[in-house]
Amino acid sequence: MTDPRFDVRFDAGQADARWQAAWDEARCFEADSASTKPKSYVLEMFPYPSGRIHIGHVRNYTMGDVLARYKKLNGFEVLHPMGWDAFGMPAENAAMEKGVHPAGWTYDNIATMKRQLRQLGFALDWSREIATCDASYYGHEQALFLDLYAAGLVYRRESAVNWDPVDQTVLANEQVVDGRGWRSGALVEKRKLNQWFLKITHFAQDLLDGLSTLEGWPEKVRVMQENWIGKSTGLEFSFDLSNGASLPVYTTRPDTIFGASFVAVAADHPLAQDVAASNAGAAAFIEQCKKGGTTAAELETAEKLGFDTGITAAHPFTGAALPVYIANFVLMEYGTGAVMAVPGHDQRDFEFASKYGLPITRVIAASADQADAPLTEAETGDGICVNSDFLNGLTVAQAKAEVIRRIEGEGRGQGKTVWRLRDWGVSRQRYWGTPIPFIHCEACGVVPVPKDQLPVKLPEDVDFSVPGNPLDRHPTWKHVDCPQCGKPARRETDTLDTFVNSSWYFLRFASQPADKPFDAAEVAQWLPVEQYIGGIEHAILHLLYARFWTRALAHIGAVEVKEPFASLFTQGMVTHETYSRKDGVREIYFSPAEVERSSEGAVLKADGLPVQIGKVIKMSKSKKNVVDPEDIIADYGADAVRWFMLSDSPPERDLPWSEAGIEGCARFVQRLWRLFGQYDAAASGEDKALRRKLHQSVAAVAADIEALSFNKAVARIYELTSAIEKAAPSADRNEAIRGILLLVSPMMPHLAEEAWAALNEKGLGGTGLIANAAWPAVDPALLVDDEVTVAVQHMGKLRDTITVAKGLPKDQLEALALASEKVQRSINGAAVKKVIVVPDRLVNIVT
């Protein structure tokens, strides 16, 4: 008998708020480190508080939430925390553009985004909430930084930087766009500044080796990190120069040495500086280079430019005079700052040689008869040596070894392993970041701030009306007495790169003592993070830096674990089509809320005129193809939104947003609500097929959730729902309704709590909150089908199906098939010549 409470539509608006309050009151999701239960740490990458959550956040956090709730249902003590990656340039930009303080802007955004996340009912431990801009967080970060300094893993040296002359700050490589500052648009200059560095290269081999242990990571992420670390074996040797000097170079391709046609040095190489001292043309070219890009990617795409120094380098084997150029595509930070250029087999060298009319010689070919094959671009593939004197016919590997052997034998150089990875420059000339805890004293030099004086807090009275770092021009904050000699000194005014903030936050989530960054014993209970979830855009820097920090802390004995994240999942983006119109040559974009969509196209609601429907792309503010999560929660309820995030697309792929999709999810919420109302405590009798279907579904959904294959779990729940709807009332049907209620509870927690509370009054068998219930038990015997459906054909055409015991003998299958009324009508009295039986699958009757 249907419960009348379920005849009324499920009211998501009321239920969502009611059950969120109930979870808070019961402190359902607060993790207990003292618990004796097995522990599970589920973590999504914490967000930057930019103002509002976006639909990508919703997808990311829904996935983690389903896993966290599932783990809790399975008896784990679950740590599922949330916090804010709250330092960074956007807050300072807001201060400059809107006249607000970065702290006020940041904390207002945190309040908004926290409220929005709560509306989705995420099972988060808000008692452990952190914001990296809180002194209670960054003060501990300063203490850790000092610990690493004491261990020799932090140092200061002069380094080339990107300098924005308008904003008066150092820019990361990623903030230089087409040679200009990403915010000011000013031409970026290269300067030498004293910078703080973390010695990540000390762990290069360990970071590389550790990748092989991360079986729970996507292969593409491991490959990206391996390439970034960039271990290579090559040859370092010196060219004899025509000016009597010696020029060290490093090459990973000594096998191509006979293809060298010029030598190139970086603009800030000592040789270049020497030439510029007496050559105005060289000096001007070097100034031009300072305005160019600094990333490897930019150097690959920029026009290759050079200045002929007039100096030549003697080829070590042929003695040929190779011209030496100052080149804009060579970086001082890589190798020796000088390269042996082989245009035939390096694309940058090829472009340079083509521009300046330098020889391009093939020295690697697929076979000897291809030695004179023309080159239209550099060829970097494998092969054998050609046009290479004593190397001819050798493989690349053999030739590398032979060149290294000869150069070493002559005492001109040696084989060497180098790394692409460079030490991590963490100095930033800006206000909104962690103050670097050092003091500069003319008498004592650079002095660490004593730990009992931490945190070094940011001053609140700062002026953003003038470009540059407000800390550097603050009238009082930077002036301090030296802690060693007591004389007047000044604070370090650089702040730490915000990647430092996110390199250890997962440790602070696990343990939060007031007097130290974390307790090692408590961290050991939770780490490594069992499942880490976040975007592929963080595959290199954030993840590499977090791995480094964990190793560095293990190196000084602060933690036991070296790898912070046991498993990593990189989710796809949420995408949406764009809507736009041309206004002359300008494209004007409209948001989905402004557009009326139909099967015939799309029109703007404001004027009813057509708009162009564009490609389905990543949601972005610039294209206005964003959907506000708060609006769709208000329209459809949190559970429908969560269900949509899990449906259809595999979670590692992009998810196209559609109104039809979210409406279908909302209908399914109501469909389940009606199904739950059909629980009939008075029903009796068995339904063996449905009981088996339930247990198989429970096992399969569990496996899908653990594999993060949420779309597969959703499909199985749809299938089970249909099976229950078709079944007649029985005790087994009641159990199936109870089972599917528990299955959907991690995905639709508000609906599940509402139905759980109502049905417990009717003898459902549960108590308290479903969030604290247990995942349905599975009978292993029911996971194996003991019945099969066999197709019965007459002359190859399907006439009937019969359900029989699995493994039924052929003669019994044949008898049952011939007994079928449908088959007999088809045979129509004809003589049976042959019966073909495929056990458990098919019977074909031939007449």
Helices and strands as residue ranges (DSSP letters): G 4-6, H 12-26, E 39-44, H 55-73, E 77-79, E 81-84, H 89-98, H 102-119, E 125-131, H 135-150, E 154-164, E 169-171, G 173-175, E 176-177, E 180-181, E 189-198, G 200-203, H 204-210, G 211-213, H 219-229, E 231-241, E 246-251, G 254-259, E 262-265, H 270-278, H 280-290, H 296-301, E 306-314, E 321-327, E 338-341, G 343-345, H 347-356, E 364-365, G 368-370, E 384-385, G 389-391, H 396-409, E 413-419, E 424-425, E 427-428, E 438-441, E 445-448, G 451-453, E 479-481, E 488-491, E 495-496, H 498-501, H 505-510, H 520-526, E 531-534, G 536-538, H 541-555, E 568-570, E 574-583, E 586-590, G 592-594, E 595-598, E 601-604, E 612-618, H 629-636, H 638-646, E 655-656, H 659-676, H 688-706, H 710-726, H 731-744, H 749-760, G 770-772, G 780-783, E 787-794, E 797-805, H 810-818, H 821-827, E 834-838, E 842-846
